[in-house]
Amino acid sequence: MKFRGGMGELMRQASRMQRKIEKRKEELKEELFDASAGNDAVKVVVNGASEVVSVTINEQLLQDEGLEMTQDLIVAAMNAALTKSRDAVSEELDKVTGGLAIPGIG
């Protein structure tokens, strides 16, 4: 297989793409994604780096539903927020890479 511009040009393009990916990943770290559970009794916010930014729990939830249900709702909201974050990051990186599956990226 021959590449237009040779192997050097291919390496330059790969390097440019890597820089674009890294730049976009840094930008996505600042984006926030939220999810809730239990009719908004628990709200979780994560960033594009899959870090939990905040957890908000309705004070009445513990009294009404108890500890076990509250814990389950926290887990559900957290998983939903993390899924939103990962899906959005994956979609954005697909835009940068043109849908190419590049090992070690994403």
Gaussian input, Z-matrix of N, CA and C with variables (Angstrom, degrees):
# hf/3-21g

backbone

0 1
 N
 C     1     B1
 C     2     B2     1     A1
 N     3     B3     2     A2     1     D1
 C     4     B4     3     A3     2     D2
 C     5     B5     4     A4     3     D3
 N     6     B6     5     A5     4     D4
 C     7     B7     6     A6     5     D5
 C     8     B8     7     A7     6     D6
 N     9     B9     8     A8     7     D7
 C    10    B10     9     A9     8     D8
 C    11    B11    10    A10     9     D9
 N    12    B12    11    A11    10    D10
 C    13    B13    12    A12    11    D11
 C    14    B14    13    A13    12    D12
 N    15    B15    14    A14    13    D13
 C    16    B16    15    A15    14    D14
 C    17    B17    16    A16    15    D15
 N    18    B18    17    A17    16    D16
 C    19    B19    18    A18    17    D17
 C    20    B20    19    A19    18    D18
 N    21    B21    20    A20    19    D19
 C    22    B22    21    A21    20    D20
 C    23    B23    22    A22    21    D21
 N    24    B24    23    A23    22    D22
 C    25    B25    24    A24    23    D23
 C    26    B26    25    A25    24    D24
 N    27    B27    26    A26    25    D25
 C    28    B28    27    A27    26    D26
 C    29    B29    28    A28    27    D27
 N    30    B30    29    A29    28    D28
 C    31    B31    30    A30    29    D29
 C    32    B32    31    A31    30    D30
 N    33    B33    32    A32    31    D31
 C    34    B34    33    A33    32    D32
 C    35    B35    34    A34    33    D33
 N    36    B36    35    A35    34    D34
 C    37    B37    36    A36    35    D35
 C    38    B38    37    A37    36    D36
 N    39    B39    38    A38    37    D37
 C    40    B40    39    A39    38    D38
 C    41    B41    40    A40    39    D39
 N    42    B42    41    A41    40    D40
 C    43    B43    42    A42    41    D41
 C    44    B44    43    A43    42    D42
 N    45    B45    44    A44    43    D43
 C    46    B46    45    A45    44    D44
 C    47    B47    46    A46    45    D45
 N    48    B48    47    A47    46    D46
 C    49    B49    48    A48    47    D47
 C    50    B50    49    A49    48    D48
 N    51    B51    50    A50    49    D49
 C    52    B52    51    A51    50    D50
 C    53    B53    52    A52    51    D51
 N    54    B54    53    A53    52    D52
 C    55    B55    54    A54    53    D53
 C    56    B56    55    A55    54    D54
 N    57    B57    56    A56    55    D55
 C    58    B58    57    A57    56    D56
 C    59    B59    58    A58    57    D57
 N    60    B60    59    A59    58    D58
 C    61    B61    60    A60    59    D59
 C    62    B62    61    A61    60    D60
 N    63    B63    62    A62    61    D61
 C    64    B64    63    A63    62    D62
 C    65    B65    64    A64    63    D63
 N    66    B66    65    A65    64    D64
 C    67    B67    66    A66    65    D65
 C    68    B68    67    A67    66    D66
 N    69    B69    68    A68    67    D67
 C    70    B70    69    A69    68    D68
 C    71    B71    70    A70    69    D69
 N    72    B72    71    A71    70    D70
 C    73    B73    72    A72    71    D71
 C    74    B74    73    A73    72    D72
 N    75    B75    74    A74    73    D73
 C    76    B76    75    A75    74    D74
 C    77    B77    76    A76    75    D75
 N    78    B78    77    A77    76    D76
 C    79    B79    78    A78    77    D77
 C    80    B80    79    A79    78    D78
 N    81    B81    80    A80    79    D79
 C    82    B82    81    A81    80    D80
 C    83    B83    82    A82    81    D81
 N    84    B84    83    A83    82    D82
 C    85    B85    84    A84    83    D83
 C    86    B86    85    A85    84    D84
 N    87    B87    86    A86    85    D85
 C    88    B88    87    A87    86    D86
 C    89    B89    88    A88    87    D87
 N    90    B90    89    A89    88    D88
 C    91    B91    90    A90    89    D89
 C    92    B92    91    A91    90    D90
 N    93    B93    92    A92    91    D91
 C    94    B94    93    A93    92    D92
 C    95    B95    94    A94    93    D93
 N    96    B96    95    A95    94    D94
 C    97    B97    96    A96    95    D95
 C    98    B98    97    A97    96    D96
 N    99    B99    98    A98    97    D97
 C   100   B100    99    A99    98    D98
 C   101   B101   100   A100    99    D99
 N   102   B102   101   A101   100   D100
 C   103   B103   102   A102   101   D101
 C   104   B104   103   A103   102   D102
 N   105   B105   104   A104   103   D103
 C   106   B106   105   A105   104   D104
 C   107   B107   106   A106   105   D105
 N   108   B108   107   A107   106   D106
 C   109   B109   108   A108   107   D107
 C   110   B110   109   A109   108   D108
 N   111   B111   110   A110   109   D109
 C   112   B112   111   A111   110   D110
 C   113   B113   112   A112   111   D111
 N   114   B114   113   A113   112   D112
 C   115   B115   114   A114   113   D113
 C   116   B116   115   A115   114   D114
 N   117   B117   116   A116   115   D115
 C   118   B118   117   A117   116   D116
 C   119   B119   118   A118   117   D117
 N   120   B120   119   A119   118   D118
 C   121   B121   120   A120   119   D119
 C   122   B122   121   A121   120   D120
 N   123   B123   122   A122   121   D121
 C   124   B124   123   A123   122   D122
 C   125   B125   124   A124   123   D123
 N   126   B126   125   A125   124   D124
 C   127   B127   126   A126   125   D125
 C   128   B128   127   A127   126   D126
 N   129   B129   128   A128   127   D127
 C   130   B130   129   A129   128   D128
 C   131   B131   130   A130   129   D129
 N   132   B132   131   A131   130   D130
 C   133   B133   132   A132   131   D131
 C   134   B134   133   A133   132   D132
 N   135   B135   134   A134   133   D133
 C   136   B136   135   A135   134   D134
 C   137   B137   136   A136   135   D135
 N   138   B138   137   A137   136   D136
 C   139   B139   138   A138   137   D137
 C   140   B140   139   A139   138   D138
 N   141   B141   140   A140   139   D139
 C   142   B142   141   A141   140   D140
 C   143   B143   142   A142   141   D141
 N   144   B144   143   A143   142   D142
 C   145   B145   144   A144   143   D143
 C   146   B146   145   A145   144   D144
 N   147   B147   146   A146   145   D145
 C   148   B148   147   A147   146   D146
 C   149   B149   148   A148   147   D147
 N   150   B150   149   A149   148   D148
 C   151   B151   150   A150   149   D149
 C   152   B152   151   A151   150   D150
 N   153   B153   152   A152   151   D151
 C   154   B154   153   A153   152   D152
 C   155   B155   154   A154   153   D153
 N   156   B156   155   A155   154   D154
 C   157   B157   156   A156   155   D155
 C   158   B158   157   A157   156   D156
 N   159   B159   158   A158   157   D157
 C   160   B160   159   A159   158   D158
 C   161   B161   160   A160   159   D159
 N   162   B162   161   A161   160   D160
 C   163   B163   162   A162   161   D161
 C   164   B164   163   A163   162   D162
 N   165   B165   164   A164   163   D163
 C   166   B166   165   A165   164   D164
 C   167   B167   166   A166   165   D165
 N   168   B168   167   A167   166   D166
 C   169   B169   168   A168   167   D167
 C   170   B170   169   A169   168   D168
 N   171   B171   170   A170   169   D169
 C   172   B172   171   A171   170   D170
 C   173   B173   172   A172   171   D171
 N   174   B174   173   A173   172   D172
 C   175   B175   174   A174   173   D173
 C   176   B176   175   A175   174   D174
 N   177   B177   176   A176   175   D175
 C   178   B178   177   A177   176   D176
 C   179   B179   178   A178   177   D177
 N   180   B180   179   A179   178   D178
 C   181   B181   180   A180   179   D179
 C   182   B182   181   A181   180   D180
 N   183   B183   182   A182   181   D181
 C   184   B184   183   A183   182   D182
 C   185   B185   184   A184   183   D183
 N   186   B186   185   A185   184   D184
 C   187   B187   186   A186   185   D185
 C   188   B188   187   A187   186   D186
 N   189   B189   188   A188   187   D187
 C   190   B190   189   A189   188   D188
 C   191   B191   190   A190   189   D189
 N   192   B192   191   A191   190   D190
 C   193   B193   192   A192   191   D191
 C   194   B194   193   A193   192   D192
 N   195   B195   194   A194   193   D193
 C   196   B196   195   A195   194   D194
 C   197   B197   196   A196   195   D195
 N   198   B198   197   A197   196   D196
 C   199   B199   198   A198   197   D197
 C   200   B200   199   A199   198   D198
 N   201   B201   200   A200   199   D199
 C   202   B202   201   A201   200   D200
 C   203   B203   202   A202   201   D201
 N   204   B204   203   A203   202   D202
 C   205   B205   204   A204   203   D203
 C   206   B206   205   A205   204   D204
 N   207   B207   206   A206   205   D205
 C   208   B208   207   A207   206   D206
 C   209   B209   208   A208   207   D207
 N   210   B210   209   A209   208   D208
 C   211   B211   210   A210   209   D209
 C   212   B212   211   A211   210   D210
 N   213   B213   212   A212   211   D211
 C   214   B214   213   A213   212   D212
 C   215   B215   214   A214   213   D213
 N   216   B216   215   A215   214   D214
 C   217   B217   216   A216   215   D215
 C   218   B218   217   A217   216   D216
 N   219   B219   218   A218   217   D217
 C   220   B220   219   A219   218   D218
 C   221   B221   220   A220   219   D219
 N   222   B222   221   A221   220   D220
 C   223   B223   222   A222   221   D221
 C   224   B224   223   A223   222   D222
 N   225   B225   224   A224   223   D223
 C   226   B226   225   A225   224   D224
 C   227   B227   226   A226   225   D225
 N   228   B228   227   A227   226   D226
 C   229   B229   228   A228   227   D227
 C   230   B230   229   A229   228   D228
 N   231   B231   230   A230   229   D229
 C   232   B232   231   A231   230   D230
 C   233   B233   232   A232   231   D231
 N   234   B234   233   A233   232   D232
 C   235   B235   234   A234   233   D233
 C   236   B236   235   A235   234   D234
 N   237   B237   236   A236   235   D235
 C   238   B238   237   A237   236   D236
 C   239   B239   238   A238   237   D237
 N   240   B240   239   A239   238   D238
 C   241   B241   240   A240   239   D239
 C   242   B242   241   A241   240   D240
 N   243   B243   242   A242   241   D241
 C   244   B244   243   A243   242   D242
 C   245   B245   244   A244   243   D243
 N   246   B246   245   A245   244   D244
 C   247   B247   246   A246   245   D245
 C   248   B248   247   A247   246   D246
 N   249   B249   248   A248   247   D247
 C   250   B250   249   A249   248   D248
 C   251   B251   250   A250   249   D249
 N   252   B252   251   A251   250   D250
 C   253   B253   252   A252   251   D251
 C   254   B254   253   A253   252   D252
 N   255   B255   254   A254   253   D253
 C   256   B256   255   A255   254   D254
 C   257   B257   256   A256   255   D255
 N   258   B258   257   A257   256   D256
 C   259   B259   258   A258   257   D257
 C   260   B260   259   A259   258   D258
 N   261   B261   260   A260   259   D259
 C   262   B262   261   A261   260   D260
 C   263   B263   262   A262   261   D261
 N   264   B264   263   A263   262   D262
 C   265   B265   264   A264   263   D263
 C   266   B266   265   A265   264   D264
 N   267   B267   266   A266   265   D265
 C   268   B268   267   A267   266   D266
 C   269   B269   268   A268   267   D267
 N   270   B270   269   A269   268   D268
 C   271   B271   270   A270   269   D269
 C   272   B272   271   A271   270   D270
 N   273   B273   272   A272   271   D271
 C   274   B274   273   A273   272   D272
 C   275   B275   274   A274   273   D273
 N   276   B276   275   A275   274   D274
 C   277   B277   276   A276   275   D275
 C   278   B278   277   A277   276   D276
 N   279   B279   278   A278   277   D277
 C   280   B280   279   A279   278   D278
 C   281   B281   280   A280   279   D279
 N   282   B282   281   A281   280   D280
 C   283   B283   282   A282   281   D281
 C   284   B284   283   A283   282   D282
 N   285   B285   284   A284   283   D283
 C   286   B286   285   A285   284   D284
 C   287   B287   286   A286   285   D285
 N   288   B288   287   A287   286   D286
 C   289   B289   288   A288   287   D287
 C   290   B290   289   A289   288   D288
 N   291   B291   290   A290   289   D289
 C   292   B292   291   A291   290   D290
 C   293   B293   292   A292   291   D291
 N   294   B294   293   A293   292   D292
 C   295   B295   294   A294   293   D293
 C   296   B296   295   A295   294   D294
 N   297   B297   296   A296   295   D295
 C   298   B298   297   A297   296   D296
 C   299   B299   298   A298   297   D297
 N   300   B300   299   A299   298   D298
 C   301   B301   300   A300   299   D299
 C   302   B302   301   A301   300   D300
 N   303   B303   302   A302   301   D301
 C   304   B304   303   A303   302   D302
 C   305   B305   304   A304   303   D303
 N   306   B306   305   A305   304   D304
 C   307   B307   306   A306   305   D305
 C   308   B308   307   A307   306   D306
 N   309   B309   308   A308   307   D307
 C   310   B310   309   A309   308   D308
 C   311   B311   310   A310   309   D309
 N   312   B312   311   A311   310   D310
 C   313   B313   312   A312   311   D311
 C   314   B314   313   A313   312   D312
 N   315   B315   314   A314   313   D313
 C   316   B316   315   A315   314   D314
 C   317   B317   316   A316   315   D315

   B1=1.4493
   B2=1.5173
   B3=1.3271
   B4=1.4633
   B5=1.5122
   B6=1.3294
   B7=1.4520
   B8=1.5103
   B9=1.3245
   B10=1.4592
   B11=1.5226
   B12=1.3215
   B13=1.4566
   B14=1.5172
   B15=1.3048
   B16=1.4526
   B17=1.5213
   B18=1.3134
   B19=1.4595
   B20=1.5263
   B21=1.3129
   B22=1.4669
   B23=1.5129
   B24=1.3229
   B25=1.4703
   B26=1.5219
   B27=1.3146
   B28=1.4592
   B29=1.5302
   B30=1.3169
   B31=1.4669
   B32=1.5350
   B33=1.3159
   B34=1.4695
   B35=1.5280
   B36=1.3278
   B37=1.4619
   B38=1.5291
   B39=1.3101
   B40=1.4624
   B41=1.5245
   B42=1.3098
   B43=1.4654
   B44=1.5236
   B45=1.3343
   B46=1.4722
   B47=1.5237
   B48=1.3300
   B49=1.4546
   B50=1.5312
   B51=1.3146
   B52=1.4617
   B53=1.5349
   B54=1.3203
   B55=1.4641
   B56=1.5393
   B57=1.3360
   B58=1.4673
   B59=1.5225
   B60=1.3109
   B61=1.4567
   B62=1.5234
   B63=1.3216
   B64=1.4617
   B65=1.5284
   B66=1.3265
   B67=1.4651
   B68=1.5274
   B69=1.3177
   B70=1.4683
   B71=1.5243
   B72=1.3313
   B73=1.4607
   B74=1.5271
   B75=1.3269
   B76=1.4638
   B77=1.5263
   B78=1.3248
   B79=1.4632
   B80=1.5278
   B81=1.3303
   B82=1.4593
   B83=1.5274
   B84=1.3228
   B85=1.4649
   B86=1.5248
   B87=1.3253
   B88=1.4618
   B89=1.5311
   B90=1.3217
   B91=1.4623
   B92=1.5267
   B93=1.3207
   B94=1.4538
   B95=1.5233
   B96=1.3265
   B97=1.4611
   B98=1.5244
   B99=1.3257
   B100=1.4561
   B101=1.5183
   B102=1.3278
   B103=1.4605
   B104=1.5201
   B105=1.3231
   B106=1.4583
   B107=1.5201
   B108=1.3281
   B109=1.4657
   B110=1.5276
   B111=1.3100
   B112=1.4515
   B113=1.5100
   B114=1.3249
   B115=1.4693
   B116=1.5205
   B117=1.3126
   B118=1.4693
   B119=1.5263
   B120=1.3128
   B121=1.4643
   B122=1.5235
   B123=1.3295
   B124=1.4679
   B125=1.5213
   B126=1.3242
   B127=1.4656
   B128=1.5251
   B129=1.3265
   B130=1.4636
   B131=1.5204
   B132=1.3343
   B133=1.4580
   B134=1.5225
   B135=1.3334
   B136=1.4656
   B137=1.5214
   B138=1.3239
   B139=1.4630
   B140=1.5237
   B141=1.3192
   B142=1.4593
   B143=1.5155
   B144=1.3343
   B145=1.4621
   B146=1.5313
   B147=1.3283
   B148=1.4709
   B149=1.5288
   B150=1.3217
   B151=1.4543
   B152=1.5243
   B153=1.3165
   B154=1.4592
   B155=1.5188
   B156=1.3212
   B157=1.4592
   B158=1.5246
   B159=1.3406
   B160=1.4655
   B161=1.5189
   B162=1.3409
   B163=1.4583
   B164=1.5237
   B165=1.3234
   B166=1.4614
   B167=1.5234
   B168=1.3339
   B169=1.4626
   B170=1.5247
   B171=1.3095
   B172=1.4592
   B173=1.5267
   B174=1.3243
   B175=1.4688
   B176=1.5239
   B177=1.2974
   B178=1.4640
   B179=1.5317
   B180=1.3172
   B181=1.4640
   B182=1.5203
   B183=1.3059
   B184=1.4605
   B185=1.5240
   B186=1.3044
   B187=1.4662
   B188=1.5287
   B189=1.3288
   B190=1.4672
   B191=1.5278
   B192=1.3193
   B193=1.4670
   B194=1.5238
   B195=1.3120
   B196=1.4604
   B197=1.5197
   B198=1.3053
   B199=1.4665
   B200=1.5302
   B201=1.3235
   B202=1.4735
   B203=1.5315
   B204=1.3289
   B205=1.4605
   B206=1.5253
   B207=1.3220
   B208=1.4704
   B209=1.5202
   B210=1.3188
   B211=1.4688
   B212=1.5277
   B213=1.3165
   B214=1.4693
   B215=1.5322
   B216=1.3223
   B217=1.4668
   B218=1.5280
   B219=1.3221
   B220=1.4725
   B221=1.5265
   B222=1.3155
   B223=1.4749
   B224=1.5253
   B225=1.3189
   B226=1.4716
   B227=1.5257
   B228=1.3301
   B229=1.4651
   B230=1.5282
   B231=1.3303
   B232=1.4624
   B233=1.5271
   B234=1.3219
   B235=1.4678
   B236=1.5227
   B237=1.3152
   B238=1.4687
   B239=1.5291
   B240=1.3335
   B241=1.4718
   B242=1.5235
   B243=1.3256
   B244=1.4712
   B245=1.5236
   B246=1.3152
   B247=1.4699
   B248=1.5252
   B249=1.3271
   B250=1.4724
   B251=1.5231
   B252=1.3111
   B253=1.4638
   B254=1.5288
   B255=1.3217
   B256=1.4706
   B257=1.5231
   B258=1.3391
   B259=1.4645
   B260=1.5270
   B261=1.3266
   B262=1.4672
   B263=1.5218
   B264=1.3266
   B265=1.4630
   B266=1.5263
   B267=1.3171
   B268=1.4673
   B269=1.5293
   B270=1.3245
   B271=1.4687
   B272=1.5307
   B273=1.3151
   B274=1.4687
   B275=1.5203
   B276=1.3283
   B277=1.4645
   B278=1.5230
   B279=1.3343
   B280=1.4634
   B281=1.5244
   B282=1.3372
   B283=1.4628
   B284=1.5192
   B285=1.3181
   B286=1.4683
   B287=1.5246
   B288=1.3442
   B289=1.4605
   B290=1.5212
   B291=1.3274
   B292=1.4587
   B293=1.5151
   B294=1.3418
   B295=1.4527
   B296=1.5118
   B297=1.3301
   B298=1.4551
   B299=1.5198
   B300=1.3247
   B301=1.4590
   B302=1.5326
   B303=1.3211
   B304=1.4579
   B305=1.5179
   B306=1.3395
   B307=1.4546
   B308=1.5311
   B309=1.3445
   B310=1.4581
   B311=1.5176
   B312=1.3288
   B313=1.4736
   B314=1.5046
   B315=1.3411
   B316=1.4502
   B317=1.4556
   A1=108.49
   A2=116.08
   A3=121.46
   A4=109.90
   A5=115.82
   A6=121.45
   A7=108.72
   A8=115.23
   A9=119.41
   A10=107.49
   A11=117.08
   A12=120.54
   A13=112.57
   A14=117.06
   A15=120.20
   A16=113.56
   A17=112.37
   A18=120.29
   A19=111.55
   A20=118.03
   A21=121.46
   A22=111.45
   A23=116.81
   A24=120.80
   A25=110.57
   A26=117.02
   A27=120.97
   A28=110.19
   A29=117.07
   A30=121.26
   A31=110.91
   A32=117.69
   A33=120.77
   A34=110.45
   A35=116.42
   A36=120.01
   A37=110.72
   A38=116.37
   A39=120.47
   A40=110.29
   A41=116.65
   A42=121.06
   A43=110.75
   A44=117.12
   A45=120.92
   A46=110.59
   A47=116.22
   A48=120.57
   A49=109.94
   A50=117.57
   A51=121.22
   A52=110.50
   A53=117.43
   A54=121.04
   A55=110.87
   A56=116.48
   A57=120.28
   A58=110.60
   A59=116.68
   A60=121.47
   A61=110.20
   A62=116.72
   A63=120.51
   A64=111.34
   A65=116.61
   A66=120.55
   A67=109.94
   A68=116.38
   A69=120.02
   A70=110.69
   A71=117.63
   A72=120.54
   A73=110.80
   A74=116.63
   A75=120.47
   A76=110.71
   A77=116.86
   A78=120.87
   A79=110.99
   A80=116.10
   A81=120.95
   A82=112.34
   A83=117.08
   A84=119.43
   A85=111.28
   A86=116.09
   A87=120.87
   A88=113.03
   A89=117.12
   A90=119.97
   A91=110.20
   A92=115.90
   A93=121.63
   A94=110.71
   A95=114.54
   A96=122.22
   A97=107.24
   A98=116.27
   A99=118.06
   A100=111.08
   A101=113.48
   A102=120.94
   A103=107.04
   A104=115.17
   A105=119.46
   A106=109.37
   A107=114.01
   A108=120.61
   A109=107.88
   A110=116.35
   A111=120.94
   A112=113.01
   A113=116.80
   A114=121.55
   A115=111.86
   A116=115.29
   A117=123.22
   A118=113.87
   A119=118.18
   A120=120.44
   A121=110.39
   A122=116.63
   A123=122.32
   A124=107.20
   A125=115.70
   A126=121.18
   A127=108.72
   A128=114.96
   A129=120.98
   A130=108.33
   A131=115.75
   A132=122.31
   A133=107.48
   A134=116.12
   A135=122.33
   A136=108.42
   A137=116.14
   A138=119.61
   A139=109.84
   A140=115.67
   A141=121.38
   A142=114.20
   A143=117.34
   A144=121.69
   A145=109.97
   A146=116.55
   A147=123.80
   A148=112.23
   A149=115.71
   A150=121.20
   A151=108.13
   A152=116.83
   A153=120.80
   A154=108.25
   A155=116.17
   A156=122.88
   A157=110.21
   A158=116.23
   A159=118.83
   A160=110.76
   A161=113.45
   A162=122.17
   A163=105.97
   A164=116.37
   A165=121.41
   A166=108.03
   A167=115.48
   A168=121.09
   A169=108.45
   A170=116.04
   A171=121.66
   A172=108.00
   A173=116.48
   A174=121.55
   A175=112.77
   A176=116.92
   A177=121.35
   A178=111.92
   A179=117.16
   A180=121.01
   A181=112.20
   A182=117.80
   A183=120.85
   A184=111.65
   A185=116.50
   A186=120.06
   A187=111.26
   A188=115.82
   A189=119.85
   A190=113.33
   A191=116.12
   A192=120.00
   A193=114.45
   A194=118.23
   A195=120.54
   A196=112.21
   A197=114.16
   A198=121.96
   A199=112.75
   A200=117.08
   A201=120.14
   A202=112.25
   A203=116.82
   A204=120.40
   A205=110.39
   A206=117.11
   A207=120.92
   A208=110.31
   A209=116.38
   A210=120.06
   A211=110.90
   A212=117.60
   A213=121.33
   A214=111.03
   A215=116.33
   A216=119.87
   A217=111.64
   A218=116.95
   A219=120.35
   A220=109.73
   A221=116.17
   A222=120.58
   A223=110.13
   A224=117.84
   A225=121.34
   A226=111.22
   A227=116.61
   A228=120.00
   A229=110.81
   A230=116.71
   A231=120.36
   A232=110.94
   A233=116.51
   A234=119.56
   A235=111.73
   A236=116.77
   A237=120.35
   A238=110.75
   A239=117.04
   A240=120.58
   A241=110.96
   A242=116.99
   A243=120.22
   A244=111.07
   A245=117.24
   A246=120.45
   A247=110.37
   A248=117.16
   A249=120.64
   A250=110.31
   A251=116.31
   A252=121.47
   A253=110.95
   A254=116.42
   A255=119.97
   A256=111.83
   A257=116.67
   A258=119.92
   A259=111.41
   A260=116.42
   A261=120.02
   A262=111.27
   A263=117.28
   A264=121.03
   A265=109.58
   A266=116.56
   A267=120.74
   A268=110.93
   A269=116.67
   A270=121.18
   A271=111.30
   A272=116.49
   A273=120.69
   A274=111.34
   A275=117.42
   A276=120.10
   A277=111.15
   A278=117.19
   A279=120.30
   A280=110.75
   A281=116.13
   A282=119.71
   A283=110.83
   A284=116.52
   A285=121.13
   A286=111.09
   A287=115.99
   A288=119.52
   A289=113.18
   A290=116.72
   A291=119.29
   A292=112.57
   A293=116.56
   A294=120.73
   A295=114.46
   A296=117.48
   A297=120.03
   A298=110.30
   A299=116.41
   A300=120.48
   A301=107.95
   A302=115.61
   A303=120.84
   A304=107.93
   A305=118.08
   A306=120.60
   A307=111.38
   A308=114.49
   A309=119.75
   A310=114.44
   A311=118.13
   A312=122.08
   A313=108.13
   A314=115.76
   A315=119.17
   A316=115.42
   D1=130.62
   D2=178.25
   D3=-104.81
   D4=139.71
   D5=177.37
   D6=-106.48
   D7=136.60
   D8=175.93
   D9=-64.18
   D10=124.34
   D11=-179.15
   D12=90.14
   D13=-5.61
   D14=176.60
   D15=81.30
   D16=-177.84
   D17=-177.51
   D18=-65.60
   D19=-33.15
   D20=178.61
   D21=-60.52
   D22=-43.44
   D23=179.17
   D24=-66.37
   D25=-39.91
   D26=177.54
   D27=-60.11
   D28=-42.24
   D29=179.49
   D30=-66.47
   D31=-38.73
   D32=177.69
   D33=-64.17
   D34=-42.24
   D35=178.81
   D36=-64.23
   D37=-41.44
   D38=178.45
   D39=-63.41
   D40=-39.66
   D41=178.90
   D42=-65.68
   D43=-42.48
   D44=177.59
   D45=-61.69
   D46=-43.69
   D47=179.81
   D48=-62.82
   D49=-41.92
   D50=179.22
   D51=-60.98
   D52=-42.15
   D53=178.27
   D54=-63.70
   D55=-41.57
   D56=177.79
   D57=-62.39
   D58=-42.55
   D59=-179.80
   D60=-62.70
   D61=-47.49
   D62=-179.42
   D63=-63.03
   D64=-39.68
   D65=178.64
   D66=-63.51
   D67=-44.97
   D68=-178.58
   D69=-66.76
   D70=-37.93
   D71=177.48
   D72=-61.42
   D73=-40.69
   D74=177.89
   D75=-64.24
   D76=-41.97
   D77=178.25
   D78=-62.47
   D79=-40.49
   D80=-177.60
   D81=-68.40
   D82=-23.61
   D83=177.21
   D84=-60.82
   D85=-26.17
   D86=-178.16
   D87=-86.55
   D88=-14.91
   D89=-178.98
   D90=-79.74
   D91=143.28
   D92=-177.80
   D93=-110.49
   D94=144.33
   D95=179.64
   D96=-132.15
   D97=133.06
   D98=-177.42
   D99=-126.70
   D100=158.59
   D101=176.29
   D102=-152.79
   D103=158.55
   D104=179.37
   D105=-136.90
   D106=166.25
   D107=177.50
   D108=-144.72
   D109=159.78
   D110=177.96
   D111=63.21
   D112=48.67
   D113=-178.12
   D114=53.11
   D115=47.78
   D116=178.81
   D117=69.13
   D118=16.17
   D119=177.14
   D120=-69.71
   D121=-28.56
   D122=176.75
   D123=-126.93
   D124=128.12
   D125=177.06
   D126=-126.18
   D127=135.81
   D128=179.97
   D129=-127.05
   D130=137.41
   D131=176.17
   D132=-121.52
   D133=129.74
   D134=175.77
   D135=-125.50
   D136=162.86
   D137=176.30
   D138=-103.93
   D139=179.67
   D140=-177.80
   D141=-69.77
   D142=-7.26
   D143=175.17
   D144=-96.67
   D145=12.45
   D146=-179.23
   D147=60.02
   D148=36.88
   D149=175.19
   D150=-104.96
   D151=136.52
   D152=178.35
   D153=-73.78
   D154=125.15
   D155=-178.98
   D156=-95.00
   D157=-42.65
   D158=179.05
   D159=-157.29
   D160=154.70
   D161=174.17
   D162=-132.64
   D163=126.50
   D164=178.57
   D165=-119.93
   D166=128.76
   D167=-178.49
   D168=-124.47
   D169=127.93
   D170=176.29
   D171=-62.62
   D172=127.18
   D173=-176.75
   D174=-57.15
   D175=-33.86
   D176=-176.66
   D177=-72.90
   D178=-20.79
   D179=-175.48
   D180=-58.36
   D181=-48.49
   D182=-179.55
   D183=-59.43
   D184=-42.06
   D185=-178.90
   D186=-68.60
   D187=-41.52
   D188=-176.62
   D189=-77.92
   D190=-41.55
   D191=-171.23
   D192=-108.83
   D193=-19.12
   D194=179.21
   D195=90.16
   D196=170.25
   D197=-174.36
   D198=-65.23
   D199=-46.73
   D200=-175.75
   D201=-61.11
   D202=-45.18
   D203=178.86
   D204=-65.11
   D205=-40.58
   D206=178.44
   D207=-60.67
   D208=-44.70
   D209=178.51
   D210=-61.74
   D211=-42.10
   D212=178.49
   D213=-61.81
   D214=-41.21
   D215=179.88
   D216=-68.16
   D217=-35.82
   D218=176.43
   D219=-62.57
   D220=-46.60
   D221=179.35
   D222=-61.34
   D223=-44.38
   D224=-179.15
   D225=-62.44
   D226=-46.18
   D227=-179.50
   D228=-65.63
   D229=-40.44
   D230=-179.42
   D231=-64.82
   D232=-45.08
   D233=179.07
   D234=-62.95
   D235=-39.23
   D236=179.22
   D237=-65.38
   D238=-42.99
   D239=179.34
   D240=-65.60
   D241=-41.91
   D242=179.08
   D243=-65.78
   D244=-37.40
   D245=177.18
   D246=-63.87
   D247=-43.60
   D248=176.76
   D249=-58.44
   D250=-45.04
   D251=-179.00
   D252=-61.82
   D253=-50.97
   D254=-178.59
   D255=-62.55
   D256=-41.34
   D257=179.66
   D258=-64.06
   D259=-42.45
   D260=179.95
   D261=-65.91
   D262=-42.20
   D263=179.08
   D264=-64.13
   D265=-44.70
   D266=179.36
   D267=-60.62
   D268=-43.87
   D269=179.34
   D270=-62.56
   D271=-42.85
   D272=179.75
   D273=-66.07
   D274=-41.35
   D275=179.46
   D276=-69.18
   D277=-31.36
   D278=174.80
   D279=-62.81
   D280=-35.85
   D281=177.24
   D282=-63.47
   D283=-40.67
   D284=-178.54
   D285=-69.62
   D286=-41.64
   D287=-175.58
   D288=-89.73
   D289=-2.73
   D290=-177.48
   D291=68.91
   D292=23.81
   D293=178.56
   D294=85.32
   D295=1.99
   D296=178.27
   D297=-71.21
   D298=135.86
   D299=176.08
   D300=-85.86
   D301=106.68
   D302=-177.51
   D303=-107.71
   D304=117.89
   D305=-179.26
   D306=-57.14
   D307=137.72
   D308=176.99
   D309=84.50
   D310=-0.52
   D311=-179.52
   D312=-111.09
   D313=136.94
   D314=173.50
   D315=103.45

